[in-house]
Amino acid sequence: MNFLAHQYLSGDSEKVKIGNFIGDYIKGNKYKNYHPEIQKGILLHRNIDHFTDHHPIVLQSSNRLKNGYKRYSGVIVDMIYDHFLAKKWNKYHTQPISSFVSKSHEILVKNYLILPQKVKLFLPFLIQSRRLESYSTIDGLQTALKIMSRRTSLPDQTDYAIKTLLDQYDDIETEFDCFMSALISYVSNEHQIIVATPYDWHLNEEKRITKL
């Protein structure tokens, strides 16, 4: 999962949110240099990534993008799933996405001095562009993919990714919904993180599971 999902799955603890945000940039045992709650967030991030990378639904989504991205297809699925989370935010969270993102920015700025250097470098742009919120539109996702292809080793296959998404939109959206249900349950049961999902989300999940 990408930045928005990791923040969403962090619960109410500010320090867990920080750890979950910086998780990709803290290697090995270096997480032990941080506050215990930040350590919890870093380990949560790693466990979410492991759960995601090995889940059959995510692998199914990744296979849709293999032709253009090969081993990077999982990275693209992470970003596409963030698109669906942002687009359908009101289904998954009780707080408006604009307020949630602003609060996440506030927490990160308040703790700026303890962030890894790589995070410090991109954080101002992430805040200015409202990146986490911008994923809700295809244009926002397309912009993020182009930036990633310029600044990382990600192949420049943005047009292919967007075309694949649009051609198979309903199927990928269904995969996202099914996986998010499993991921929320995993975080809740295995890590005791309470995600602020709306009441009707639980009712809809019960109906969906009954149909299955």
Secondary structure, DSSP 8 states (H G I E B T S, - for coil): --HHHHHHTTTT-HHHHHHHHHGGG--GGGGGGS-HHHHHHHHHHHHHHHHHHT-HHHHHHHHTTHHHHGGGHHHHHHHHHHHHHHHTHHHH-SS-HHHHHHHHHHHHHHTGGGS-HHHHHHHHHHHHHTHHHHTTSHHHHHHHHHHHHHHSS--S-HHHHHHHHHHTHHHHHHHHHHHHHHHHHHHHHHH-------HHHHHHHHHHHHH-
